[in-house]
């Protein structure tokens, strides 16, 4: 089992920045892929960014150049640095950790971009 806890969400003005953090605990040695997804009201959950154990990254087109995903295996943490935030980035953000056998999700953290 893997437990994930997100933090760092909140209210920010358009053009602002936020940094989301996700702490992993439990059977962390089996984690391969980590990532962030988001879900806006009335929409399906979508991929924001993901990072492999080899630090290869993938981003949604909508966040390329604005968001940066990273992970610190020594601290069992992953991060999502979000810059130049837009109102359409408003959503609940979920962190993901995947092992060869299953995926684990955090409880989500709300990000609201509004003036």
Secondary structure as the mmCIF struct_conf table of DSSP 4:
data_model
#
loop_
_struct_conf.conf_type_id
_struct_conf.id
_struct_conf.beg_label_comp_id
_struct_conf.beg_label_asym_id
_struct_conf.beg_label_seq_id
_struct_conf.end_label_comp_id
_struct_conf.end_label_asym_id
_struct_conf.end_label_seq_id
STRN STRN1 UNK A 2 UNK A 7
STRN STRN2 UNK A 10 UNK A 12
TURN_TY1_P TURN_TY1_P1 UNK A 14 UNK A 15
STRN STRN3 UNK A 18 UNK A 26
BEND BEND1 UNK A 27 UNK A 27
HELX_RH_3T_P HELX_RH_3T_P1 UNK A 28 UNK A 30
STRN STRN4 UNK A 31 UNK A 39
TURN_TY1_P TURN_TY1_P2 UNK A 41 UNK A 42
BEND BEND2 UNK A 43 UNK A 43
STRN STRN5 UNK A 46 UNK A 51
TURN_TY1_P TURN_TY1_P3 UNK A 53 UNK A 54
STRN STRN6 UNK A 57 UNK A 59
TURN_TY1_P TURN_TY1_P4 UNK A 61 UNK A 66
STRN STRN7 UNK A 67 UNK A 72
TURN_TY1_P TURN_TY1_P5 UNK A 73 UNK A 76
STRN STRN8 UNK A 77 UNK A 82
BEND BEND3 UNK A 84 UNK A 84
HELX_RH_3T_P HELX_RH_3T_P2 UNK A 87 UNK A 89
STRN STRN9 UNK A 91 UNK A 99
BEND BEND4 UNK A 100 UNK A 101
STRN STRN10 UNK A 103 UNK A 105
STRN STRN11 UNK A 109 UNK A 113
#
